[in-house]
Amino acid sequence: MIYDVIGDVHGMRRALENLLVKLGYTNCDGVYCSPERRAIFVGDIIDRGPEIPATCDIIRGMIEAGAGAGIVMANHEANLLAMHVGHPIHEGEYCRRRSSRNLAQVHETIEQFDNQLDEAMDWFSTWPLWLELDDMLVFHACWRGKAELDLAGINKLNAKNIKRIFAQNKLLASYNNLLKGPEFSLGRGRQKDGYDVRYLWFAREQVSDAVERTGVHDYANHIHKNGQRLKDFHHGKNGKLLFFGHYSMHGAPRLFQKNAICVDFSNRKKGCLTAYSHQKSQGVGEKHFTSVALD
């Protein structure tokens, strides 16, 4: 079996269909399928794009028909769910604040789903936080956090589990690590677009890539300053192959490390929708990437 791990789609229905066809899937009575392939999605299928419900319908149809091997929870879906769950400690508040910035992030999703939003969120809440298949571990942003959440018996974001996470700082830290990855501050007055900067834990030796992705010219200095904390996110060369999205990398799809494979090269909607096709009997290599333009 060939597993096609597909990056952050973000409501780009046409690009998704183009990618599936390029990979060899055919539309069988409304469901994209292949006898020898299964698609795995790294989440972040909502927000930003012009056809969010249609994108979700394609992916959900594939998974329910067995043509998709699964989808994992990502920060955008988690943010939407957390905005609809009451905070377990702070009465009258939600687990994710409904600030103007947070509402703007999910505006397109809420508007496009309209009265079908609750049904969509019910589906999102069934997604696992990670998937383990053969020699693969698939998650959205970073491997760190999985062990702690697994120990707590949390692998889905239903309302009960969201409340548990937001009631305990250690669980919340693990949740943020898994779905958002490590970040660091640039210091007072230097936040990037109002946010902390993502640490590219899988590309720690490719500083020039990190500088271009983050726009932070002194990225290396900040890594050195935060070095001890960020080392906790480095991973060994043994064990399962890690697959993830989230980082919106620039340029052509490529490997940064042979056992940690990023499939998000969307470059803030200026790049491509990417898949990596993995078969256990084959080695790892850049020839296994497939991509289409985002349009």
C-alpha positions in Angstrom: 0.0 0.0 0.0 1.2 3.5 -0.9 0.3 6.2 1.6 0.0 9.8 0.2 0.5 12.3 3.1 -1.2 15.5 2.0 -0.3 18.9 3.4 -2.5 21.8 4.6 -5.4 22.3 2.2 -7.1 25.3 3.7 -10.3 25.2 1.7 -8.5 25.0 -1.7 -10.9 22.5 -3.3 -9.6 22.8 -6.9 -6.0 22.4 -5.9 -6.9 19.3 -3.8 -8.7 17.7 -6.7 -5.9 18.5 -9.1 -3.4 16.9 -6.7 -5.5 13.7 -6.2 -5.8 13.3 -10.0 -2.0 13.8 -10.4 -1.4 11.1 -7.7 -3.6 8.6 -9.6 -6.9 8.8 -7.8 -10.1 8.7 -9.9 -13.5 10.1 -9.1 -15.7 7.0 -8.5 -19.3 8.2 -7.9 -18.2 11.3 -6.2 -15.3 9.8 -4.2 -11.7 9.9 -5.2 -10.2 6.5 -4.8 -7.3 4.2 -5.9 -6.9 0.5 -5.4 -3.3 0.8 -4.3 -3.2 4.2 -2.6 -4.6 5.7 0.6 -4.6 9.4 1.4 -3.6 10.8 4.8 -4.3 14.4 5.6 -2.3 16.5 8.2 -5.3 18.7 9.0 -5.8 22.4 8.5 -8.4 21.9 5.8 -10.5 24.9 7.0 -10.0 28.7 7.0 -8.5 31.0 4.3 -9.7 29.2 1.1 -12.8 29.9 -1.0 -14.4 26.4 -0.9 -14.1 25.1 2.7 -17.2 23.0 2.9 -16.6 21.4 -0.5 -13.0 20.6 0.5 -14.3 19.0 3.7 -16.9 17.0 1.8 -14.2 15.5 -0.5 -11.9 14.5 2.4 -14.7 13.2 4.6 -16.1 11.2 1.6 -12.7 9.6 1.0 -12.2 8.7 4.6 -15.7 7.2 5.1 -15.3 5.2 1.9 -11.9 3.8 2.9 -10.0 5.7 0.2 -8.5 7.9 2.8 -6.5 6.4 5.6 -7.3 9.2 8.0 -6.8 12.8 9.0 -5.2 14.3 12.1 -6.2 17.3 14.2 -4.5 20.6 13.4 -4.4 24.0 15.0 -7.0 25.7 12.9 -9.7 23.0 13.6 -8.6 22.9 17.2 -8.9 26.7 17.5 -12.5 26.6 16.1 -13.5 23.8 18.5 -12.0 25.5 21.5 -13.9 28.7 20.7 -17.1 26.8 21.3 -16.2 25.1 24.6 -16.6 26.9 27.9 -13.4 27.4 29.9 -13.2 25.0 32.9 -11.7 27.6 35.2 -12.6 31.0 34.0 -16.4 31.3 34.2 -18.1 33.0 31.3 -15.1 32.6 29.0 -14.3 30.1 26.2 -11.2 28.0 26.0 -10.1 30.1 23.1 -10.9 33.7 23.5 -13.3 35.2 21.0 -11.1 38.2 20.3 -11.3 40.1 17.0 -8.1 38.5 15.8 -9.3 35.0 16.7 -12.7 35.5 15.1 -11.1 36.9 11.9 -9.1 33.6 11.6 -12.2 31.5 11.5 -14.5 34.0 9.8 -14.5 32.3 6.3 -15.1 28.9 7.9 -18.1 30.1 9.9 -19.6 32.1 7.1 -19.2 29.3 4.5 -20.6 26.5 6.7 -23.5 28.7 7.9 -26.1 26.5 9.5 -24.0 23.3 8.9 -21.2 24.5 11.2 -22.2 22.3 14.2 -22.3 19.2 12.0 -18.8 20.0 10.7 -17.4 20.6 14.2 -18.9 17.3 15.3 -16.9 15.6 12.6 -13.7 17.5 13.5 -14.1 16.4 17.1 -13.7 12.7 16.0 -10.3 13.3 14.4 -7.3 11.8 16.2 -4.4 14.0 17.4 -2.0 11.7 15.6 -1.9 8.5 13.5 0.5 5.6 13.6 0.5 3.4 10.5 3.2 0.9 9.6 6.5 2.7 10.1 4.8 6.2 10.1 3.8 8.7 12.7 1.6 11.5 11.4 0.8 14.6 13.3 0.2 18.3 12.5 3.1 20.3 13.8 5.6 18.6 16.2 6.1 15.2 17.8 6.6 16.7 21.2 3.5 16.4 23.3 2.2 13.1 22.0 3.6 11.0 24.8 2.0 13.2 27.5 -1.4 13.3 25.8 -1.3 9.6 25.2 -0.5 8.9 28.8 -3.5 11.0 29.8 -5.7 9.0 27.4 -6.4 12.0 25.1 -6.3 11.4 21.4 -9.4 13.4 20.3 -10.7 16.9 20.9 -14.2 16.4 22.1 -15.6 18.9 24.6 -14.7 16.8 27.6 -11.0 16.5 26.5 -10.7 20.2 25.6 -11.9 21.1 29.1 -9.3 18.6 30.6 -6.5 20.2 28.5 -7.3 23.8 29.4 -7.6 22.9 33.1 -4.0 21.6 33.3 -1.0 23.6 32.3 1.1 20.6 31.4 -1.6 19.1 29.1 -2.1 22.5 27.5 1.6 22.8 26.8 1.6 19.3 25.2 -1.4 20.3 23.2 0.3 23.4 21.9 3.5 21.6 21.1 1.7 18.9 19.1 -0.6 21.2 17.1 1.4 24.5 16.9 5.0 23.4 17.5 7.7 25.3 19.5 7.9 29.1 19.2 10.1 31.8 20.5 9.7 35.5 21.2 11.7 38.1 19.4 11.6 40.3 22.5 9.5 43.3 23.4 8.1 45.2 20.4 9.4 42.7 17.8 6.6 40.1 17.4 6.2 38.9 13.8 2.7 40.0 12.7 1.7 40.0 16.4 2.8 36.4 17.0 5.9 34.6 18.3 8.1 33.0 15.7 7.9 29.3 14.8 11.0 27.2 15.5 11.7 24.9 12.5 12.7 22.0 14.6 13.0 19.7 11.6 15.3 22.2 9.7 17.6 23.2 12.5 20.7 23.0 10.2 19.1 25.0 7.3 19.3 28.4 8.8 18.9 30.2 5.5 15.6 28.4 4.9 14.4 29.4 8.4 15.4 33.1 7.8 13.5 33.2 4.5 10.4 31.4 6.0 10.2 33.5 9.1 11.6 36.8 7.8 13.7 37.1 10.9 17.2 38.1 9.8 18.8 37.3 13.2 17.0 33.9 13.5 20.2 32.1 14.4 20.9 34.4 17.3 17.5 33.7 18.8 18.0 30.0 18.4 21.3 30.2 20.3 19.6 32.3 23.0 16.8 29.7 23.4 19.0 26.8 22.6 18.6 24.7 25.7 14.7 24.9 25.7 14.5 24.2 21.9 16.8 21.2 22.1 13.9 19.4 23.8 12.2 19.4 20.4 15.0 17.7 18.5 14.4 14.1 17.6 16.6 11.1 17.1 17.4 9.3 13.8 15.8 6.0 14.8 12.1 5.1 15.1 9.2 5.9 12.9 9.2 8.3 10.0 7.6 11.6 11.1 5.1 13.3 8.7 3.6 16.7 9.4 2.4 20.0 7.8 1.8 23.4 9.5 5.0 25.3 8.5 4.0 26.8 5.1 7.5 26.4 3.7 8.7 28.3 0.6 10.2 26.9 -2.5 10.0 23.4 -4.1 9.0 20.5 -1.9 12.2 19.0 -0.4 13.6 17.0 2.5 15.2 18.7 5.4 15.8 15.5 7.3 15.3 12.0 6.1 13.1 10.9 9.0 11.1 14.1 9.5 9.1 15.0 6.4 7.2 18.3 6.1 4.4 18.3 3.5 3.3 22.0 3.8 5.0 24.1 1.1 2.0 26.5 0.7 4.1 29.6 1.4 1.1 31.6 2.6 -1.0 30.6 -0.4 1.8 31.5 -2.9 3.3 28.1 -3.1 1.9 24.6 -3.8 -0.2 21.9 -2.3 2.1 18.9 -1.6 1.9 15.2 -1.0 4.6 12.8 -0.1 4.0 9.2 -1.2 5.4 6.6 1.1 5.7 2.9 0.8 7.4 0.9 3.5 9.5 -1.1 1.0 10.9 2.0 -0.7 13.5 4.4 0.6 13.0 8.0 1.5 13.7 10.6 -1.3 12.6 13.8 -2.8 11.3 11.9 -5.9 8.3 10.9 -3.8 7.0 14.4 -3.5 4.1 15.5 -5.8 2.7 19.0 -5.9 0.3 21.3 -7.8 -0.1 25.0 -7.8 -2.5 26.7 -5.4 -5.2 28.5 -7.3 
